[in-house]
Amino acid sequence: MNVPTVGQTRLDILGATGMVGGYALRYALDQPAVGSVTAISRRTLGISHPKLREVLNQEFGYCSAVAPALSDQDAAIFCLGAYTGAVSDAQLRAVTVGYVIAFARVLRASSPDAAFSFLSGSGADPTGKSRLAFARYKGEAENALLASEFSRLYILRPAYIYPVEPRKEPNLSYLILRRIYPVFRALFPSLVIRADDLAQVMVDLVVNRIGVAPSQIFENRDIRSMTHSLRRPHAGREKGRA
């Protein structure tokens, strides 16, 4: 792996095997401003790149084992998550809240000045009053991160994330949304975001500092507005896209 030069970002990505995390990884590796990328995951990525270091971790509820990989880092992106209905409620909370807190605690101890970009979700409820478990748990995770006092913290709340590339949809609702996406996007443009656009914003926030304030919460409309400032065009981007 190449040693970052002065001014280049040393970046950690948690969830690089997932949809958004995968795009974040590819985009980060392609950025001259990124000197190194450490991908922490349960399985190997199957790719090779001079900037990339892979760290395997089987239990994200306990991140002490990966503390050395989080030492002296400039930024981290957290894209790990679970779909409602795909796992038990206990597992959903463990992934959505427990994993976030465990990772943030070790990151703050290992790299106290690191910036943090967190993939939350639309409707996240920091008050804990929502009837939706996903909203309550995302809100709980946000509260924990805000209390961690990161030097720069960016919380992103996307609505429907369009997968872009074909995949096995996690449930019937996502299957329907993918099939009607062109119509849904035309009718409700503020409620959709492409997975690759979202990933690029997450990287740019901590690497290129496109955010205005040290800590911000971005709703879907905010994320969409920031995509216009991204430098790299998408290959095969749909014509006339909102």
C-alpha positions in Angstrom: 0.0 0.0 0.0 1.3 3.5 -0.8 2.2 5.8 2.1 0.0 8.9 1.9 1.8 12.1 1.1 1.3 15.3 3.1 -2.2 16.6 2.7 -3.7 13.3 1.6 -6.6 11.9 3.6 -6.2 8.5 5.4 -9.8 7.2 5.3 -11.6 4.3 7.0 -14.7 2.8 5.5 -17.0 0.5 7.4 -19.5 -1.3 5.2 -17.5 -1.4 1.9 -19.1 -4.7 0.9 -22.6 -3.0 0.9 -24.3 -1.0 -1.8 -23.4 2.6 -0.7 -20.1 1.6 0.9 -19.0 -0.1 -2.2 -19.5 3.1 -4.2 -17.8 5.1 -1.5 -14.8 2.7 -1.7 -14.5 3.0 -5.5 -14.9 6.7 -5.5 -12.4 7.2 -2.6 -9.7 5.1 -4.3 -10.1 7.2 -7.4 -9.5 10.5 -5.6 -6.0 12.1 -5.6 -6.9 13.7 -2.2 -7.2 10.2 -0.6 -3.9 8.7 0.2 -5.0 5.4 1.8 -8.3 3.6 2.4 -8.8 1.0 5.1 -11.8 -1.1 4.5 -13.1 -3.0 7.6 -15.4 -5.8 6.8 -16.4 -9.4 7.5 -15.2 -10.7 4.2 -12.6 -9.8 1.6 -13.6 -7.4 -1.1 -12.0 -9.3 -4.0 -10.2 -6.2 -5.4 -6.6 -5.0 -5.3 -5.5 -1.4 -5.2 -2.2 0.3 -4.0 -4.2 2.6 -1.7 -6.3 -0.2 -0.2 -5.8 -2.0 3.0 -8.4 -4.6 4.1 -9.0 -5.5 7.8 -11.3 -8.4 8.6 -13.5 -8.2 11.7 -16.2 -10.7 12.5 -17.9 -8.9 15.4 -18.6 -5.3 15.0 -20.2 -5.0 18.5 -16.6 -5.2 19.7 -14.2 -3.0 17.7 -11.2 -3.1 20.0 -9.5 -5.6 17.8 -9.4 -3.1 14.9 -8.1 -0.2 17.0 -4.6 -0.4 15.4 -6.3 0.0 11.9 -8.1 3.1 13.2 -5.0 4.8 14.6 -3.8 8.0 13.0 -6.7 8.2 10.6 -8.1 11.5 9.2 -11.7 10.4 8.4 -14.1 7.5 8.6 -17.3 6.6 6.7 -19.9 4.4 8.3 -22.2 2.7 5.8 -23.0 -0.5 7.7 -26.7 -1.3 8.2 -29.6 -3.8 8.1 -33.0 -3.8 6.4 -36.1 -3.8 8.6 -37.7 -7.2 8.4 -34.5 -8.9 7.2 -33.3 -9.4 10.7 -34.8 -9.7 14.2 -35.6 -6.5 16.1 -32.7 -7.3 18.5 -30.3 -7.7 15.6 -31.6 -4.5 13.9 -30.9 -2.5 17.0 -27.4 -4.2 17.4 -26.4 -3.2 13.9 -28.1 0.2 13.8 -27.1 1.4 17.3 -24.6 -1.0 18.9 -22.2 -1.3 16.0 -22.2 2.5 15.5 -21.4 3.2 19.1 -18.7 0.6 19.3 -17.0 1.8 16.2 -17.2 5.5 17.1 -15.8 4.9 20.6 -12.7 3.1 19.2 -12.3 5.7 16.4 -12.4 8.6 18.8 -9.8 7.0 21.1 -7.5 6.0 18.2 -7.9 9.1 16.0 -9.4 11.9 18.1 -9.3 14.5 15.3 -10.9 12.2 12.6 -14.0 13.4 10.7 -17.0 11.1 10.7 -19.6 10.6 8.0 -22.6 8.5 9.1 -25.3 6.9 6.9 -28.5 7.4 8.8 -31.9 7.5 7.2 -34.9 9.7 6.4 -37.3 9.8 9.4 -34.6 9.2 12.0 -36.2 10.2 15.3 -33.8 11.5 18.0 -36.7 11.8 20.4 -37.3 8.1 20.4 -41.1 8.6 20.1 -41.5 7.1 16.6 -43.5 3.9 16.2 -41.0 2.7 13.7 -38.1 0.8 15.2 -35.8 1.9 12.4 -36.5 5.5 13.0 -36.0 5.2 16.8 -32.7 3.3 16.4 -31.3 5.6 13.8 -32.2 8.5 16.1 -30.5 6.8 19.0 -27.4 6.3 17.0 -27.4 9.9 15.9 -27.7 11.1 19.5 -24.7 8.9 20.5 -22.6 10.3 17.7 -23.5 13.9 18.5 -22.5 13.2 22.2 -19.1 11.8 21.0 -17.9 15.3 20.1 -16.2 14.5 16.8 -14.3 17.4 15.4 -16.4 17.1 12.2 -19.5 15.0 12.1 -21.8 14.6 9.1 -25.1 12.7 9.4 -26.9 11.9 6.2 -30.6 11.0 6.1 -31.3 9.7 2.6 -34.9 8.6 1.6 -35.2 5.9 -1.1 -31.7 5.0 -2.3 -31.8 3.9 -5.9 -29.3 0.9 -6.3 -28.3 1.9 -9.9 -26.8 -1.5 -10.6 -29.1 -4.6 -10.5 -29.2 -6.5 -7.2 -31.3 -8.9 -5.3 -33.8 -6.6 -3.5 -34.1 -7.2 0.2 -37.9 -7.2 0.3 -41.1 -6.7 -1.9 -41.2 -2.9 -1.2 -37.8 -2.4 -2.6 -38.5 -4.5 -5.6 -41.6 -2.5 -6.4 -39.8 0.8 -5.8 -37.0 -0.2 -8.2 -39.5 -1.2 -10.9 -41.4 2.1 -10.7 -38.3 4.2 -10.0 -38.6 6.4 -13.2 -42.2 7.4 -12.3 -41.5 7.7 -8.6 -38.5 9.9 -9.3 -40.5 12.1 -11.7 -43.3 12.5 -9.1 -41.3 12.8 -6.0 -37.7 13.9 -6.9 -36.9 15.0 -3.3 -37.6 11.5 -2.0 -34.9 9.7 -4.0 -31.1 9.6 -4.3 -28.8 7.5 -6.4 -26.5 5.2 -4.3 -23.4 6.5 -6.2 -24.4 10.1 -5.6 -24.9 9.5 -1.9 -21.6 7.7 -1.6 -19.7 10.5 -3.3 -21.2 13.1 -1.0 -20.3 11.0 2.0 -16.7 10.9 0.8 -16.5 14.5 -0.2 -17.8 15.7 3.1 -14.9 14.3 5.0 -12.2 14.4 2.4 -12.9 17.6 0.4 -14.9 19.4 3.2 -17.8 20.4 1.0 -19.9 20.9 4.2 -20.2 24.4 5.6 -20.2 23.7 9.4 -18.1 21.3 11.4 -21.2 19.2 12.2 -24.4 19.0 10.1 -27.4 16.8 9.5 -28.3 16.5 5.9 -31.8 15.5 4.7 -32.4 13.9 1.3 -33.0 17.3 -0.4 -29.7 18.6 1.0 -27.8 15.5 -0.3 -29.3 16.0 -3.7 -28.3 19.6 -3.8 -24.7 18.7 -3.0 -24.5 16.2 -5.9 -24.4 19.1 -8.4 -21.0 20.1 -7.0 -19.5 16.7 -7.5 -16.7 16.6 -10.1 -16.8 13.1 -11.6 -19.7 12.4 -14.0 -21.4 9.0 -13.9 -21.0 6.6 -16.8 -24.3 5.7 -18.2 -26.2 8.3 -16.1 -29.8 8.5 -17.3 -30.5 11.4 -19.6 -32.5 14.3 -18.2 -32.1 13.0 -14.7 -33.4 15.2 -11.8 
